[in-house]
Amino acid sequence: MARFLAGALVCFLLMTGAFLIWQGRAARGPALAAAAAQSGGSFFSTSSELLSAPEASPKSREEKRFSRADHNKDGKIEADEYLAGRRRYFDKLDVNHDGKLTFEEYAAKGITKFQTADQGHKGWLTPAEFATTAAPQSKHRKCSCGRSEAEPPQPPSDDSSQDNQ
């Protein structure tokens, strides 16, 4: 019991210390930002060289998305262009190509995966069998910036003639 109380006390003291440090930095934060703005510098710089944000491309994210969807590049997205990806997926699922999806066609991949994982053909899965139905992990996960985590970050280039994509 004494160990538990000692552990709880240590955790409490660590949390209190972390909170006080956090509050101390928050109180100093605006003063540091104002000082950095007056000096023209940045408190995130690693040396005398200042870091800069990457240049934004001329097209915004939505403009690029619109351009990808506008297949005939006429400046308009027609219903056929908008639904093209969904039609391809529907055609893949519609095995007998009758223009209708039955539940069996819709769930065919899942049914096959279940039957493959069900080793004893019992109609139910053990935890080990269920684990085999998980989707395979991507070798290189993508972060929210679109760059693969396996790729190292690109250093900013001084060549302004390069086209950002």
LUMZA-820504 format. One record per residue: residue number from 1; x, y, z of N, C-alpha, C in turn; residue in one letter. Coordinates in steps of 0.02 Angstrom, whole numbers. Layout:
% LUMZA-820504
 seq   n.c1   n.c2   n.c3  ca.c1  ca.c2  ca.c3   c.c1   c.c2   c.c3 type
 NUM      X      Y      Z      X      Y      Z      X      Y      Z    A
...
END
This chain:
% LUMZA-820504
 seq   n.c1   n.c2   n.c3  ca.c1  ca.c2  ca.c3   c.c1   c.c2   c.c3 type
   1     41    -59      0      0      0      0     43     63      0    M
   2     99     59     36    144    117     40    175    131    -29    A
   3    191     79    -67    218     89   -134    167    124   -179    R
   4    105    103   -174     52    133   -214     46    207   -198    F
   5     44    225   -134     39    295   -114    100    335   -136    L
   6    158    305   -130    219    339   -152    217    351   -228    A
   7    195    301   -266    190    308   -338    139    361   -357    G
   8     82    362   -322     30    412   -336     57    482   -321    A
   9     95    489   -266    123    554   -247    174    577   -300    L
  10    216    532   -323    266    549   -374    230    571   -438    V
  11    179    534   -459    141    553   -519    110    621   -511    C
  12     81    635   -452     51    699   -440    102    755   -444    F
  13    161    744   -414    213    795   -416    238    807   -487    L
  14    246    754   -526    268    762   -595    216    800   -636    L
  15    153    784   -627    100    818   -664     97    892   -643    M
  16    105    906   -579    104    975   -555    162   1013   -585    T
  17    222    983   -585    280   1016   -614    271   1030   -688    G
  18    245    981   -725    234    990   -796    183   1046   -809    A
  19    130   1049   -768     80   1101   -775    110   1170   -762    F
  20    151   1175   -710    181   1240   -694    230   1263   -748    L
  21    268   1216   -776    314   1233   -831    274   1257   -891    I
  22    219   1221   -907    177   1239   -964    147   1309   -953    W
  23    123   1323   -894     94   1389   -880    147   1443   -884    Q
  24    208   1428   -862    262   1477   -865    280   1494   -936    G
  25    281   1445   -980    295   1458  -1051    239   1496  -1084    R
  26    178   1482  -1065    121   1517  -1095    123   1591  -1076    A
  27    145   1606  -1015    148   1675   -992    203   1713  -1029    A
  28    259   1680  -1045    314   1712  -1080    305   1713  -1155    R
  29    261   1672  -1182    254   1663  -1254    244   1727  -1294    G
  30    195   1769  -1278    183   1829  -1318    243   1877  -1317    P
  31    278   1882  -1261    336   1926  -1257    391   1902  -1305    A
  32    402   1837  -1307    453   1810  -1353    433   1821  -1425    L
  33    370   1811  -1441    347   1820  -1510    354   1893  -1530    A
  34    338   1940  -1484    344   2011  -1500    417   2030  -1510    A
  35    461   2002  -1469    533   2017  -1475    559   1990  -1541    A
  36    538   1931  -1560    560   1901  -1623    534   1942  -1682    A
  37    473   1967  -1678    445   2007  -1732    482   2073  -1739    A
  38    501   2104  -1682    537   2168  -1685    606   2160  -1714    Q
  39    639   2104  -1698    707   2094  -1722    708   2066  -1792    S
  40    649   2048  -1818    646   2020  -1885    667   1948  -1888    G
  41    680   1918  -1831    703   1848  -1828    647   1801  -1808    G
  42    668   1741  -1796    620   1690  -1775    652   1650  -1719    S
  43    615   1634  -1667    644   1595  -1614    645   1521  -1631    F
  44    625   1503  -1692    629   1434  -1715    690   1423  -1759    F
  45    730   1475  -1771    787   1468  -1816    840   1425  -1782    S
  46    875   1386  -1822    926   1341  -1796    995   1373  -1795    T
  47   1006   1422  -1836   1070   1456  -1838   1057   1527  -1862    S
  48   1108   1558  -1893   1097   1625  -1919   1050   1624  -1979    S
  49   1042   1565  -2010    997   1558  -2067    925   1550  -2041    E
  50    879   1590  -2066    810   1586  -2044    773   1535  -2087    L
  51    728   1499  -2054    687   1450  -2089    628   1486  -2120    L
  52    606   1462  -2178    548   1493  -2210    498   1438  -2228    S
  53    436   1458  -2231    383   1411  -2250    389   1395  -2324    A
  54    368   1335  -2344    372   1318  -2415    323   1362  -2455    P
  55    342   1375  -2517    301   1416  -2560    237   1378  -2579    E
  56    182   1412  -2581    119   1381  -2602    117   1379  -2678    A
  57     88   1327  -2705     83   1323  -2778     31   1373  -2802    S
  58     34   1391  -2866    -14   1440  -2891    -87   1415  -2888    P
  59    -95   1350  -2896   -163   1323  -2892   -178   1302  -2821    K
  60   -237   1318  -2799   -256   1296  -2733   -274   1222  -2734    S
  61   -285   1195  -2677   -303   1124  -2672   -367   1109  -2710    R
  62   -417   1152  -2703   -481   1141  -2736   -475   1149  -2812    E
  63   -432   1195  -2834   -422   1202  -2906   -391   1139  -2936    E
  64   -343   1110  -2900   -313   1047  -2924   -363    991  -2925    K
  65   -404    987  -2873   -456    935  -2870   -506    944  -2928    R
  66   -525   1006  -2941   -571   1020  -2996   -539   1000  -3062    F
  67   -476   1016  -3071   -441   1000  -3133   -437    925  -3144    S
  68   -427    886  -3091   -424    813  -3098   -493    785  -3117    R
  69   -546    815  -3091   -613    790  -3106   -638    811  -3175    A
  70   -612    867  -3201   -633    893  -3266   -593    857  -3320    D
  71   -615    797  -3341   -577    756  -3386   -569    787  -3455    H
  72   -620    820  -3482   -614    849  -3549   -589    921  -3548    N
  73   -572    946  -3490   -541   1013  -3480   -580   1069  -3513    K
  74   -647   1067  -3506   -688   1120  -3534   -709   1171  -3481    D
  75   -683   1164  -3420   -700   1212  -3367   -764   1196  -3332    G
  76   -796   1139  -3348   -858   1119  -3316   -852   1045  -3298    K
  77   -882   1026  -3243   -884    955  -3224   -955    931  -3237    I
  78   -962    888  -3286  -1028    860  -3302  -1040    799  -3258    E
  79  -1103    777  -3256  -1122    721  -3213  -1081    659  -3230    A
  80  -1069    646  -3295  -1030    587  -3314   -959    590  -3287    D
  81   -929    649  -3288   -861    657  -3262   -861    647  -3187    E
  82   -910    676  -3153   -914    672  -3080   -924    601  -3056    Y
  83   -965    563  -3092   -982    495  -3070   -938    441  -3102    L
  84   -889    459  -3141   -848    409  -3177   -815    359  -3130    A
  85   -785    383  -3076   -752    338  -3029   -801    291  -2995    G
  86   -858    317  -2978   -909    275  -2946   -936    223  -2995    R
  87   -942    241  -3059   -967    193  -3109   -917    136  -3118    R
  88   -853    153  -3120   -801    101  -3127   -805     53  -3068    R
  89   -813     79  -3008   -818     36  -2949   -882     -6  -2952    Y
  90   -937     24  -2973  -1000    -12  -2978   -993    -69  -3029    F
  91   -962    -54  -3087   -953   -105  -3139   -910   -162  -3114    D
  92   -861   -147  -3072   -819   -199  -3043   -859   -246  -2999    K
  93   -906   -216  -2959   -946   -256  -2914  -1003   -293  -2949    L
  94  -1029   -265  -3003  -1085   -295  -3040  -1058   -352  -3083    D
  95  -1053   -411  -3053  -1021   -468  -3085  -1057   -489  -3149    V
  96  -1124   -493  -3147  -1161   -516  -3205  -1180   -459  -3253    N
  97  -1159   -398  -3239  -1168   -338  -3281  -1241   -328  -3302    H
  98  -1286   -336  -3254  -1357   -324  -3268  -1379   -254  -3246    D
  99  -1332   -214  -3222  -1348   -146  -3200  -1378   -142  -3131    G
 100  -1380   -199  -3095  -1408   -202  -3028  -1358   -237  -2982    K
 101  -1353   -213  -2921  -1310   -246  -2872  -1353   -284  -2822    L
 102  -1342   -348  -2818  -1374   -387  -2766  -1329   -385  -2705    T
 103  -1355   -405  -2648  -1313   -405  -2588  -1253   -451  -2597    F
 104  -1264   -508  -2629  -1209   -555  -2640  -1154   -524  -2682    E
 105  -1172   -486  -2734  -1121   -452  -2775  -1085   -399  -2733    E
 106  -1124   -361  -2695  -1096   -308  -2654  -1048   -336  -2601    Y
 107  -1067   -391  -2570  -1028   -418  -2514   -983   -476  -2535    A
 108   -975   -489  -2600   -937   -547  -2623   -867   -550  -2594    A
 109   -832   -495  -2594   -763   -494  -2568   -762   -510  -2493    K
 110   -809   -482  -2456   -812   -495  -2384   -831   -567  -2370    G
 111   -878   -594  -2408   -898   -664  -2399   -839   -710  -2413    I
 112   -803   -697  -2467   -745   -738  -2485   -691   -734  -2430    T
 113   -680   -673  -2405   -630   -664  -2353   -649   -702  -2290    K
 114   -714   -700  -2272   -738   -736  -2213   -728   -812  -2223    F
 115   -748   -837  -2281   -743   -909  -2293   -670   -932  -2294    Q
 116   -626   -891  -2320   -554   -908  -2320   -527   -910  -2249    T
 117   -547   -862  -2207   -522   -858  -2138   -551   -913  -2094    A
 118   -612   -936  -2108   -646   -987  -2068   -616  -1055  -2084    D
 119   -561  -1072  -2050   -523  -1133  -2064   -564  -1197  -2057    Q
 120   -603  -1202  -2006   -641  -1263  -1993   -710  -1262  -2025    G
 121   -727  -1209  -2063   -793  -1201  -2094   -848  -1210  -2042    H
 122   -839  -1176  -1985   -885  -1181  -1929   -940  -1128  -1934    K
 123   -929  -1076  -1973   -977  -1021  -1978   -962   -965  -1930    G
 124   -906   -968  -1894   -885   -915  -1849   -809   -914  -1847    W
 125   -781   -857  -1825   -708   -847  -1825   -681   -842  -1755    L
 126   -625   -874  -1744   -589   -866  -1681   -550   -800  -1686    T
 127   -525   -774  -1630   -485   -712  -1634   -426   -718  -1681    P
 128   -393   -775  -1684   -336   -784  -1729   -359   -783  -1802    A
 129   -416   -815  -1815   -442   -816  -1884   -465   -746  -1904    E
 130   -497   -710  -1857   -520   -643  -1872   -462   -597  -1888    F
 131   -405   -607  -1854   -347   -564  -1866   -322   -570  -1938    A
 132   -335   -626  -1971   -312   -635  -2040   -356   -595  -2089    T
 133   -413   -570  -2067   -457   -532  -2112   -440   -458  -2115    T
 134   -394   -436  -2073   -376   -364  -2071   -345   -344  -2138    A
 135   -359   -282  -2158   -330   -256  -2219   -255   -250  -2210    A
 136   -217   -266  -2261   -144   -261  -2254   -123   -189  -2244    P
 137    -73   -179  -2201    -48   -112  -2188     -8    -87  -2248    Q
 138    -16    -25  -2264     22      6  -2318     95      7  -2298    S
 139    139     -7  -2346    210     -7  -2332    234     63  -2312    K
 140    208    112  -2347    226    182  -2332    162    220  -2319    H
 141    150    234  -2254     90    273  -2237     99    344  -2260    R
 142     44    376  -2278     46    446  -2299     26    490  -2241    K
 143     61    545  -2234     42    593  -2183     -8    642  -2213    C
 144    -33    687  -2174    -84    733  -2199    -56    781  -2252    S
 145      9    789  -2255     38    834  -2305     46    800  -2372    C
 146     32    735  -2377     36    699  -2441    104    666  -2452    G
 147    151    679  -2407    218    650  -2414    220    584  -2377    R
 148    252    534  -2405    259    470  -2372    305    478  -2313    S
 149    290    442  -2258    332    447  -2198    402    418  -2210    E
 150    408    375  -2261    473    346  -2276    518    396  -2311    A
 151    488    447  -2345    526    497  -2380    553    549  -2330    E
 152    616    569  -2337    641    622  -2293    612    689  -2316    P
 153    604    736  -2271    579    802  -2291    627    835  -2339    P
 154    600    870  -2389    641    904  -2439    665    971  -2411    Q
 155    729    986  -2417    752   1052  -2394    727   1105  -2443    P
 156    716   1167  -2418    692   1219  -2463    746   1236  -2513    P
 157    726   1245  -2576    776   1260  -2628    777   1335  -2640    S
 158    834   1360  -2661    841   1431  -2676    822   1445  -2748    D
 159    811   1393  -2789    795   1401  -2860    721   1419  -2867    D
 160    706   1482  -2880    636   1503  -2886    606   1487  -2954    S
 161    647   1463  -3001    621   1446  -3067    591   1377  -3069    S
 162    600   1339  -3014    572   1272  -3012    497   1276  -3003    Q
 163    460   1232  -3038    387   1231  -3034    367   1189  -2975    D
 164    329   1216  -2928    305   1178  -2871    243   1139  -2891    N
 165    242   1077  -2874    185   1035  -2893    150   1010  -2834    Q
END
